[in-house]
Amino acid sequence: MIQLGSYTFKNLIMESLFKLKSSERKFRGVIVAHDMTAKERQECKELVQDAKLQESQDVSGEFIYRVRALPPPGKMRITKIRVRT
């Protein structure tokens, strides 16, 4: 676990993680994830359940529902995403 001085640095690192997939073999298995408090994990779990429920109730099949976090940490919401056809 590492702690960074600002959210700007954290966001820069998180946005660059895709580069690990094309790196040396020993770094391809590295996993980096956001650290969440117990309250945030519970909130995320509940939102994921709500998103799955909304997706199952969408009879059109045009949309999927995913939990996304907004820039200030801990601000999660369900996002409706149009499926590409």
TIPA-102016 format. One record per atom (N, C-alpha, C, O): residue in three letters; atom name; x, y, z. Coordinates in Angstrom, 2 decimals. Layout:
+-----+------+---------+---------+---------+
: res : atom :      xx :      yy :      zz :
+-----+------+---------+---------+---------+
: ALA :   CA :       X :       Y :       Z :
...
+-----+------+---------+---------+---------+
end
This chain:
+-----+------+---------+---------+---------+
: res : atom :      xx :      yy :      zz :
+-----+------+---------+---------+---------+
: MET :    N :    0.85 :   -1.17 :    0.00 :
: MET :   CA :    0.00 :    0.00 :    0.00 :
: MET :    C :    0.90 :    1.23 :    0.00 :
: MET :    O :    1.90 :    1.30 :    0.71 :
: ILE :    N :    0.51 :    2.19 :   -0.81 :
: ILE :   CA :    1.25 :    3.45 :   -0.82 :
: ILE :    C :    0.28 :    4.60 :   -0.57 :
: ILE :    O :   -0.91 :    4.51 :   -0.87 :
: GLN :    N :    0.81 :    5.66 :   -0.01 :
: GLN :   CA :    0.01 :    6.86 :    0.23 :
: GLN :    C :    0.66 :    8.00 :   -0.52 :
: GLN :    O :    1.87 :    8.23 :   -0.41 :
: LEU :    N :   -0.14 :    8.72 :   -1.29 :
: LEU :   CA :    0.37 :    9.82 :   -2.10 :
: LEU :    C :   -0.02 :   11.15 :   -1.47 :
: LEU :    O :   -0.98 :   11.25 :   -0.71 :
: GLY :    N :    0.76 :   12.18 :   -1.80 :
: GLY :   CA :    0.54 :   13.49 :   -1.22 :
: GLY :    C :   -0.70 :   14.21 :   -1.70 :
: GLY :    O :   -1.24 :   15.06 :   -0.99 :
: SER :    N :   -1.18 :   13.89 :   -2.91 :
: SER :   CA :   -2.37 :   14.57 :   -3.41 :
: SER :    C :   -3.15 :   13.64 :   -4.35 :
: SER :    O :   -2.62 :   12.65 :   -4.86 :
: TYR :    N :   -4.40 :   13.99 :   -4.55 :
: TYR :   CA :   -5.25 :   13.20 :   -5.44 :
: TYR :    C :   -4.82 :   13.37 :   -6.90 :
: TYR :    O :   -5.09 :   12.51 :   -7.73 :
: THR :    N :   -4.15 :   14.47 :   -7.20 :
: THR :   CA :   -3.66 :   14.69 :   -8.56 :
: THR :    C :   -2.66 :   13.61 :   -8.94 :
: THR :    O :   -2.74 :   13.04 :  -10.03 :
: PHE :    N :   -1.71 :   13.33 :   -8.05 :
: PHE :   CA :   -0.72 :   12.29 :   -8.32 :
: PHE :    C :   -1.38 :   10.93 :   -8.44 :
: PHE :    O :   -1.04 :   10.13 :   -9.31 :
: LYS :    N :   -2.32 :   10.67 :   -7.55 :
: LYS :   CA :   -3.03 :    9.39 :   -7.58 :
: LYS :    C :   -3.76 :    9.22 :   -8.91 :
: LYS :    O :   -3.70 :    8.15 :   -9.52 :
: ASN :    N :   -4.45 :   10.26 :   -9.34 :
: ASN :   CA :   -5.19 :   10.18 :  -10.60 :
: ASN :    C :   -4.25 :    9.98 :  -11.79 :
: ASN :    O :   -4.58 :    9.24 :  -12.71 :
: LEU :    N :   -3.10 :   10.64 :  -11.79 :
: LEU :   CA :   -2.13 :   10.45 :  -12.87 :
: LEU :    C :   -1.67 :    8.99 :  -12.93 :
: LEU :    O :   -1.55 :    8.42 :  -14.02 :
: ILE :    N :   -1.41 :    8.42 :  -11.78 :
: ILE :   CA :   -0.97 :    7.01 :  -11.73 :
: ILE :    C :   -2.09 :    6.09 :  -12.20 :
: ILE :    O :   -1.85 :    5.19 :  -13.01 :
: MET :    N :   -3.30 :    6.31 :  -11.71 :
: MET :   CA :   -4.42 :    5.45 :  -12.07 :
: MET :    C :   -4.74 :    5.53 :  -13.56 :
: MET :    O :   -5.14 :    4.54 :  -14.17 :
: GLU :    N :   -4.56 :    6.71 :  -14.15 :
: GLU :   CA :   -4.82 :    6.87 :  -15.58 :
: GLU :    C :   -3.74 :    6.23 :  -16.45 :
: GLU :    O :   -3.97 :    5.98 :  -17.63 :
: SER :    N :   -2.58 :    5.95 :  -15.88 :
: SER :   CA :   -1.47 :    5.38 :  -16.64 :
: SER :    C :   -1.34 :    3.87 :  -16.46 :
: SER :    O :   -0.42 :    3.26 :  -17.02 :
: LEU :    N :   -2.22 :    3.26 :  -15.71 :
: LEU :   CA :   -2.10 :    1.83 :  -15.41 :
: LEU :    C :   -2.21 :    0.94 :  -16.64 :
: LEU :    O :   -1.69 :   -0.17 :  -16.63 :
: PHE :    N :   -2.88 :    1.40 :  -17.68 :
: PHE :   CA :   -3.02 :    0.58 :  -18.88 :
: PHE :    C :   -1.66 :    0.23 :  -19.47 :
: PHE :    O :   -1.53 :   -0.76 :  -20.19 :
: LYS :    N :   -0.64 :    1.01 :  -19.17 :
: LYS :   CA :    0.69 :    0.77 :  -19.70 :
: LYS :    C :    1.33 :   -0.49 :  -19.11 :
: LYS :    O :    2.25 :   -1.05 :  -19.70 :
: LEU :    N :    0.85 :   -0.93 :  -17.96 :
: LEU :   CA :    1.39 :   -2.15 :  -17.35 :
: LEU :    C :    1.14 :   -3.38 :  -18.22 :
: LEU :    O :    1.94 :   -4.31 :  -18.21 :
: LYS :    N :    0.05 :   -3.39 :  -18.97 :
: LYS :   CA :   -0.28 :   -4.55 :  -19.79 :
: LYS :    C :    0.77 :   -4.79 :  -20.87 :
: LYS :    O :    1.00 :   -5.93 :  -21.28 :
: SER :    N :    1.41 :   -3.72 :  -21.34 :
: SER :   CA :    2.41 :   -3.89 :  -22.39 :
: SER :    C :    3.83 :   -3.79 :  -21.85 :
: SER :    O :    4.78 :   -3.63 :  -22.62 :
: SER :    N :    3.99 :   -3.89 :  -20.55 :
: SER :   CA :    5.31 :   -3.78 :  -19.94 :
: SER :    C :    5.99 :   -5.15 :  -19.88 :
: SER :    O :    5.50 :   -6.13 :  -20.44 :
: GLU :    N :    7.12 :   -5.20 :  -19.20 :
: GLU :   CA :    7.85 :   -6.46 :  -19.04 :
: GLU :    C :    6.96 :   -7.50 :  -18.38 :
: GLU :    O :    6.03 :   -7.16 :  -17.65 :
: ARG :    N :    7.25 :   -8.75 :  -18.62 :
: ARG :   CA :    6.44 :   -9.85 :  -18.12 :
: ARG :    C :    6.25 :   -9.80 :  -16.60 :
: ARG :    O :    5.16 :  -10.09 :  -16.10 :
: LYS :    N :    7.30 :   -9.45 :  -15.86 :
: LYS :   CA :    7.22 :   -9.47 :  -14.39 :
: LYS :    C :    6.26 :   -8.41 :  -13.84 :
: LYS :    O :    5.82 :   -8.53 :  -12.70 :
: PHE :    N :    5.93 :   -7.37 :  -14.63 :
: PHE :   CA :    5.03 :   -6.32 :  -14.15 :
: PHE :    C :    3.59 :   -6.51 :  -14.62 :
: PHE :    O :    2.70 :   -5.79 :  -14.16 :
: ARG :    N :    3.34 :   -7.44 :  -15.51 :
: ARG :   CA :    1.99 :   -7.63 :  -16.05 :
: ARG :    C :    0.99 :   -8.12 :  -15.01 :
: ARG :    O :   -0.21 :   -7.89 :  -15.14 :
: GLY :    N :    1.47 :   -8.79 :  -13.98 :
: GLY :   CA :    0.58 :   -9.31 :  -12.95 :
: GLY :    C :    0.32 :   -8.34 :  -11.81 :
: GLY :    O :   -0.36 :   -8.70 :  -10.85 :
: VAL :    N :    0.85 :   -7.13 :  -11.90 :
: VAL :   CA :    0.67 :   -6.15 :  -10.84 :
: VAL :    C :   -0.77 :   -5.62 :  -10.88 :
: VAL :    O :   -1.29 :   -5.27 :  -11.94 :
: ILE :    N :   -1.39 :   -5.58 :   -9.71 :
: ILE :   CA :   -2.76 :   -5.09 :   -9.60 :
: ILE :    C :   -2.74 :   -3.84 :   -8.74 :
: ILE :    O :   -2.17 :   -3.84 :   -7.65 :
: VAL :    N :   -3.37 :   -2.79 :   -9.22 :
: VAL :   CA :   -3.47 :   -1.54 :   -8.48 :
: VAL :    C :   -4.95 :   -1.21 :   -8.36 :
: VAL :    O :   -5.67 :   -1.22 :   -9.35 :
: ALA :    N :   -5.39 :   -0.91 :   -7.14 :
: ALA :   CA :   -6.81 :   -0.59 :   -6.92 :
: ALA :    C :   -6.92 :    0.54 :   -5.90 :
: ALA :    O :   -6.00 :    0.79 :   -5.12 :
: HIS :    N :   -8.05 :    1.19 :   -5.92 :
: HIS :   CA :   -8.33 :    2.23 :   -4.94 :
: HIS :    C :   -8.56 :    1.59 :   -3.59 :
: HIS :    O :   -9.14 :    0.51 :   -3.50 :
: ASP :    N :   -8.11 :    2.24 :   -2.54 :
: ASP :   CA :   -8.36 :    1.77 :   -1.19 :
: ASP :    C :   -9.64 :    2.43 :   -0.70 :
: ASP :    O :   -9.79 :    3.65 :   -0.80 :
: MET :    N :  -10.56 :    1.64 :   -0.18 :
: MET :   CA :  -11.82 :    2.19 :    0.30 :
: MET :    C :  -12.02 :    1.83 :    1.75 :
: MET :    O :  -11.57 :    0.78 :    2.21 :
: THR :    N :  -12.70 :    2.69 :    2.48 :
: THR :   CA :  -13.05 :    2.40 :    3.86 :
: THR :    C :  -14.16 :    1.35 :    3.87 :
: THR :    O :  -14.75 :    1.05 :    2.83 :
: ALA :    N :  -14.44 :    0.80 :    5.03 :
: ALA :   CA :  -15.50 :   -0.20 :    5.14 :
: ALA :    C :  -16.85 :    0.39 :    4.72 :
: ALA :    O :  -17.65 :   -0.28 :    4.07 :
: LYS :    N :  -17.09 :    1.64 :    5.09 :
: LYS :   CA :  -18.33 :    2.31 :    4.72 :
: LYS :    C :  -18.43 :    2.47 :    3.20 :
: LYS :    O :  -19.49 :    2.25 :    2.61 :
: GLU :    N :  -17.31 :    2.86 :    2.55 :
: GLU :   CA :  -17.30 :    3.03 :    1.10 :
: GLU :    C :  -17.51 :    1.69 :    0.39 :
: GLU :    O :  -18.21 :    1.63 :   -0.62 :
: ARG :    N :  -16.90 :    0.62 :    0.91 :
: ARG :   CA :  -17.09 :   -0.71 :    0.31 :
: ARG :    C :  -18.55 :   -1.13 :    0.39 :
: ARG :    O :  -19.09 :   -1.69 :   -0.56 :
: GLN :    N :  -19.19 :   -0.88 :    1.54 :
: GLN :   CA :  -20.59 :   -1.24 :    1.71 :
: GLN :    C :  -21.47 :   -0.43 :    0.76 :
: GLN :    O :  -22.39 :   -0.98 :    0.15 :
: GLU :    N :  -21.19 :    0.87 :    0.64 :
: GLU :   CA :  -21.95 :    1.72 :   -0.28 :
: GLU :    C :  -21.79 :    1.23 :   -1.72 :
: GLU :    O :  -22.76 :    1.19 :   -2.48 :
: CYS :    N :  -20.57 :    0.87 :   -2.09 :
: CYS :   CA :  -20.30 :    0.37 :   -3.44 :
: CYS :    C :  -21.06 :   -0.93 :   -3.69 :
: CYS :    O :  -21.64 :   -1.13 :   -4.75 :
: LYS :    N :  -21.04 :   -1.80 :   -2.72 :
: LYS :   CA :  -21.74 :   -3.09 :   -2.84 :
: LYS :    C :  -23.24 :   -2.87 :   -3.06 :
: LYS :    O :  -23.85 :   -3.53 :   -3.90 :
: GLU :    N :  -23.83 :   -1.94 :   -2.29 :
: GLU :   CA :  -25.25 :   -1.65 :   -2.44 :
: GLU :    C :  -25.55 :   -1.02 :   -3.81 :
: GLU :    O :  -26.55 :   -1.35 :   -4.44 :
: LEU :    N :  -24.68 :   -0.13 :   -4.26 :
: LEU :   CA :  -24.88 :    0.49 :   -5.56 :
: LEU :    C :  -24.76 :   -0.53 :   -6.69 :
: LEU :    O :  -25.51 :   -0.46 :   -7.67 :
: VAL :    N :  -23.84 :   -1.47 :   -6.57 :
: VAL :   CA :  -23.69 :   -2.51 :   -7.58 :
: VAL :    C :  -24.96 :   -3.36 :   -7.64 :
: VAL :    O :  -25.42 :   -3.71 :   -8.73 :
: GLN :    N :  -25.53 :   -3.69 :   -6.49 :
: GLN :   CA :  -26.78 :   -4.45 :   -6.47 :
: GLN :    C :  -27.90 :   -3.67 :   -7.15 :
: GLN :    O :  -28.68 :   -4.22 :   -7.92 :
: ASP :    N :  -27.98 :   -2.36 :   -6.84 :
: ASP :   CA :  -28.99 :   -1.50 :   -7.47 :
: ASP :    C :  -28.78 :   -1.43 :   -8.98 :
: ASP :    O :  -29.75 :   -1.46 :   -9.75 :
: ALA :    N :  -27.53 :   -1.33 :   -9.41 :
: ALA :   CA :  -27.23 :   -1.26 :  -10.85 :
: ALA :    C :  -27.65 :   -2.55 :  -11.55 :
: ALA :    O :  -28.20 :   -2.51 :  -12.65 :
: LYS :    N :  -27.38 :   -3.69 :  -10.92 :
: LYS :   CA :  -27.80 :   -4.97 :  -11.50 :
: LYS :    C :  -29.31 :   -5.06 :  -11.60 :
: LYS :    O :  -29.84 :   -5.57 :  -12.58 :
: LEU :    N :  -30.01 :   -4.56 :  -10.58 :
: LEU :   CA :  -31.47 :   -4.57 :  -10.60 :
: LEU :    C :  -31.99 :   -3.68 :  -11.73 :
: LEU :    O :  -32.89 :   -4.09 :  -12.47 :
: GLN :    N :  -31.44 :   -2.47 :  -11.87 :
: GLN :   CA :  -31.86 :   -1.57 :  -12.94 :
: GLN :    C :  -31.60 :   -2.18 :  -14.31 :
: GLN :    O :  -32.41 :   -2.05 :  -15.22 :
: GLU :    N :  -30.45 :   -2.86 :  -14.45 :
: GLU :   CA :  -30.12 :   -3.48 :  -15.74 :
: GLU :    C :  -31.09 :   -4.62 :  -16.06 :
: GLU :    O :  -31.48 :   -4.79 :  -17.21 :
: SER :    N :  -31.48 :   -5.38 :  -15.05 :
: SER :   CA :  -32.42 :   -6.48 :  -15.30 :
: SER :    C :  -33.82 :   -5.97 :  -15.63 :
: SER :    O :  -34.58 :   -6.65 :  -16.31 :
: GLN :    N :  -34.16 :   -4.77 :  -15.14 :
: GLN :   CA :  -35.48 :   -4.20 :  -15.41 :
: GLN :    C :  -35.53 :   -3.44 :  -16.73 :
: GLN :    O :  -36.61 :   -3.08 :  -17.19 :
: ASP :    N :  -34.38 :   -3.18 :  -17.34 :
: ASP :   CA :  -34.33 :   -2.47 :  -18.62 :
: ASP :    C :  -34.63 :   -3.47 :  -19.73 :
: ASP :    O :  -33.77 :   -4.24 :  -20.14 :
: VAL :    N :  -35.88 :   -3.44 :  -20.22 :
: VAL :   CA :  -36.31 :   -4.41 :  -21.22 :
: VAL :    C :  -35.78 :   -4.11 :  -22.62 :
: VAL :    O :  -35.78 :   -4.98 :  -23.48 :
: SER :    N :  -35.34 :   -2.87 :  -22.85 :
: SER :   CA :  -34.88 :   -2.50 :  -24.19 :
: SER :    C :  -33.53 :   -3.14 :  -24.52 :
: SER :    O :  -33.25 :   -3.41 :  -25.68 :
: GLY :    N :  -32.70 :   -3.39 :  -23.51 :
: GLY :   CA :  -31.38 :   -3.95 :  -23.75 :
: GLY :    C :  -30.39 :   -2.97 :  -24.33 :
: GLY :    O :  -29.29 :   -3.35 :  -24.72 :
: GLU :    N :  -30.76 :   -1.69 :  -24.40 :
: GLU :   CA :  -29.89 :   -0.67 :  -24.97 :
: GLU :    C :  -28.84 :   -0.14 :  -23.99 :
: GLU :    O :  -27.85 :    0.46 :  -24.40 :
: PHE :    N :  -29.07 :   -0.36 :  -22.71 :
: PHE :   CA :  -28.21 :    0.25 :  -21.71 :
: PHE :    C :  -27.66 :   -0.78 :  -20.73 :
: PHE :    O :  -28.27 :   -1.82 :  -20.48 :
: ILE :    N :  -26.48 :   -0.47 :  -20.19 :
: ILE :   CA :  -25.94 :   -1.22 :  -19.05 :
: ILE :    C :  -25.76 :   -0.20 :  -17.93 :
: ILE :    O :  -25.66 :    1.00 :  -18.18 :
: TYR :    N :  -25.72 :   -0.66 :  -16.73 :
: TYR :   CA :  -25.62 :    0.21 :  -15.57 :
: TYR :    C :  -24.37 :   -0.17 :  -14.78 :
: TYR :    O :  -24.18 :   -1.33 :  -14.42 :
: ARG :    N :  -23.53 :    0.82 :  -14.51 :
: ARG :   CA :  -22.27 :    0.59 :  -13.81 :
: ARG :    C :  -22.10 :    1.62 :  -12.71 :
: ARG :    O :  -22.61 :    2.73 :  -12.80 :
: VAL :    N :  -21.37 :    1.23 :  -11.68 :
: VAL :   CA :  -21.06 :    2.15 :  -10.58 :
: VAL :    C :  -19.77 :    2.86 :  -10.93 :
: VAL :    O :  -18.76 :    2.22 :  -11.25 :
: ARG :    N :  -19.79 :    4.17 :  -10.88 :
: ARG :   CA :  -18.63 :    4.99 :  -11.19 :
: ARG :    C :  -18.40 :    5.97 :  -10.05 :
: ARG :    O :  -19.35 :    6.40 :   -9.40 :
: ALA :    N :  -17.14 :    6.31 :   -9.83 :
: ALA :   CA :  -16.81 :    7.27 :   -8.78 :
: ALA :    C :  -16.55 :    8.63 :   -9.39 :
: ALA :    O :  -15.92 :    8.74 :  -10.45 :
: LEU :    N :  -17.02 :    9.65 :   -8.74 :
: LEU :   CA :  -16.76 :   11.02 :   -9.15 :
: LEU :    C :  -15.44 :   11.48 :   -8.54 :
: LEU :    O :  -14.97 :   10.85 :   -7.60 :
: PRO :    N :  -14.83 :   12.53 :   -9.04 :
: PRO :   CA :  -13.51 :   12.96 :   -8.58 :
: PRO :    C :  -13.31 :   13.08 :   -7.07 :
: PRO :    O :  -12.32 :   12.53 :   -6.57 :
: PRO :    N :  -14.17 :   13.75 :   -6.30 :
: PRO :   CA :  -13.89 :   13.70 :   -4.86 :
: PRO :    C :  -14.07 :   12.27 :   -4.37 :
: PRO :    O :  -15.12 :   11.67 :   -4.62 :
: PRO :    N :  -13.09 :   11.70 :   -3.70 :
: PRO :   CA :  -13.18 :   10.30 :   -3.26 :
: PRO :    C :  -14.45 :   10.02 :   -2.46 :
: PRO :    O :  -14.90 :   10.84 :   -1.67 :
: GLY :    N :  -15.00 :    8.86 :   -2.70 :
: GLY :   CA :  -16.19 :    8.44 :   -1.97 :
: GLY :    C :  -17.50 :    8.87 :   -2.58 :
: GLY :    O :  -18.56 :    8.55 :   -2.02 :
: LYS :    N :  -17.50 :    9.56 :   -3.69 :
: LYS :   CA :  -18.73 :   10.03 :   -4.34 :
: LYS :    C :  -19.08 :    9.08 :   -5.48 :
: LYS :    O :  -18.77 :    9.37 :   -6.63 :
: MET :    N :  -19.72 :    7.97 :   -5.17 :
: MET :   CA :  -20.07 :    6.98 :   -6.17 :
: MET :    C :  -21.52 :    7.15 :   -6.61 :
: MET :    O :  -22.37 :    7.60 :   -5.84 :
: ARG :    N :  -21.78 :    6.77 :   -7.87 :
: ARG :   CA :  -23.14 :    6.83 :   -8.40 :
: ARG :    C :  -23.29 :    5.78 :   -9.49 :
: ARG :    O :  -22.31 :    5.24 :  -10.00 :
: ILE :    N :  -24.54 :    5.51 :   -9.83 :
: ILE :   CA :  -24.83 :    4.57 :  -10.91 :
: ILE :    C :  -24.90 :    5.35 :  -12.21 :
: ILE :    O :  -25.58 :    6.38 :  -12.30 :
: THR :    N :  -24.19 :    4.86 :  -13.23 :
: THR :   CA :  -24.15 :    5.50 :  -14.53 :
: THR :    C :  -24.84 :    4.61 :  -15.56 :
: THR :    O :  -24.59 :    3.41 :  -15.61 :
: LYS :    N :  -25.69 :    5.21 :  -16.36 :
: LYS :   CA :  -26.39 :    4.51 :  -17.43 :
: LYS :    C :  -25.58 :    4.68 :  -18.71 :
: LYS :    O :  -25.36 :    5.80 :  -19.15 :
: ILE :    N :  -25.13 :    3.57 :  -19.31 :
: ILE :   CA :  -24.26 :    3.59 :  -20.47 :
: ILE :    C :  -24.96 :    2.91 :  -21.65 :
: ILE :    O :  -25.46 :    1.80 :  -21.52 :
: ARG :    N :  -24.99 :    3.59 :  -22.78 :
: ARG :   CA :  -25.60 :    3.01 :  -23.98 :
: ARG :    C :  -24.67 :    1.92 :  -24.53 :
: ARG :    O :  -23.47 :    2.12 :  -24.66 :
: VAL :    N :  -25.25 :    0.77 :  -24.85 :
: VAL :   CA :  -24.49 :   -0.35 :  -25.41 :
: VAL :    C :  -24.24 :   -0.07 :  -26.88 :
: VAL :    O :  -25.16 :    0.30 :  -27.60 :
: ARG :    N :  -23.02 :   -0.25 :  -27.32 :
: ARG :   CA :  -22.69 :   -0.06 :  -28.73 :
: ARG :    C :  -23.20 :   -1.24 :  -29.54 :
: ARG :    O :  -23.04 :   -2.40 :  -29.14 :
: THR :    N :  -23.80 :   -0.95 :  -30.67 :
: THR :   CA :  -24.29 :   -2.04 :  -31.52 :
: THR :    C :  -23.64 :   -2.01 :  -32.86 :
: THR :    O :  -23.93 :   -2.85 :  -33.70 :
+-----+------+---------+---------+---------+
end
